[in-house]
Amino acid sequence: MEKLLKGLAITLGASLILGETLRSWGQGRPLPFVLDDYLIGGGLIAGALWFRADDLRRRAAFAAAWAATMGGLYGSFFGKLLEPGGDFHTNIPGGLLTALIGVAYATSIFGMIATIALKPRG
């Protein structure tokens, strides 16, 4: 399960960074709304790589990276659900964007809970 969680974290982190780049390119989106996905994506990748050894600090950091991702995606996902067809300043169609963010949000919930529930190594 640990390898799955690390793989999911790296994949989701890279997807958030790449997806935000594709979504925002040429759209004139405010910088804080671009950088948040870079920060949470980078946090997931760093947390997964740092969790090579299983100690309390590394496990807590990995769970915190999942939690930060969950928190960062919450407003984006539910904001789009409550305003379907809104102007999201994006290169990705609104319905697809909402679905992708929803999958990322659900994955972050799973990742946080599963990381907390992991049995310690050894």
N, C-alpha and C positions, 0 to 999 in steps of 0.2 A: 504494500500500500504506500509505503514511503516513496518508492521510486515513481509510482504513479502520480503522487502529489507533487513531487519535484518536477516531473515532466509537464504536468498541467500548469504549474506556476511559470515555468520558463516559456511554454507555448502561449499562455494567456498574456504574460508580460510582453513578449515580443509582438503579439497580435494587437495589444493595446497601443503600443508605440507605432507600429506600422499603420494600424487602422486610423489613428488620430492624424498621422501624416497625410494619408490619402483623403481623409474626410476634410481636412482643413486647408489643403493646398489651394492657394489662390482665393480663398473665401474671406480673408480679412477678419478672421475670428480673433477675439481678444486673447492675448497671450496667456493669461491665467487659465483659460478654458482649454488651451492646447497643452500647457505644461502639466496639468494635473494627471493626464493619462501617461505622460512620460515618467512622472514621479512614481505613480503607483505601479506602472509596468516595470520600471527599473527596480523598485522595491521588491516585487515578486521574484524577479530574476536573481537579485542579490540574496534574498532570503533563502531561495532554493539552493544556491551555490554555497552559502555559508552553513547550511544545515547538513553538511557532509558528516560532521561529528554531532552526536546527539547529547547535548547538555541543556540545562534549563534555559540559559540565555539564548542559544541558537534556536531552540524549539519555540520560545516566546517570540523571538524576532520573526520567525517564519509565520507563526499564527497571526502576529501583528500585521505582517505584509498582506495576508489574506483579508484581515479585518479592514485595513486601510483601503484595499481594493473594493471591498463590499461597500464601505461608506462612500467612496468616491463615485461608484456607479449608481448608488441608490437614487440620488437626485436626478441624474441624467435619465435613467430608465423610467422612473415614475413621472417625471416631467414630460417626457415624450408620450407616455400612455395617456396622460390627462389632456394633452394638446395634440391629438392626432392631426396630421397634415399641416402642422405648424412650420414656420420658416426656421429651420435648424442650421442654416448657413453651412451646408454640407455638399460634398460631391457624391454622397451615397443617398439613394432614395430613402425617404423618411420611414416607410414601413420596414424596409430591410435593416436600416440603422437601428430602429427600436428592437427588432428581433435579435440582432447581433449583440446589442447592449444587454438585452434580457438573458441571453445565453451566458454572457460574461458575468453578469450579476449572480445568476444561479450557480455558476461554477465557483465563484468566490465564496458563496455561502457554504457550499459543499467543502471547499478547500479549508476554510477556517474550522468548521466543525470536525472534519476528518483529522486535521493536524492536532487539534486539542485532544481528540480521542485516541491518537496513536499510542500504542504501547511502547515504553522505552526499550531501546536496544539492549541486548545482553541481559 
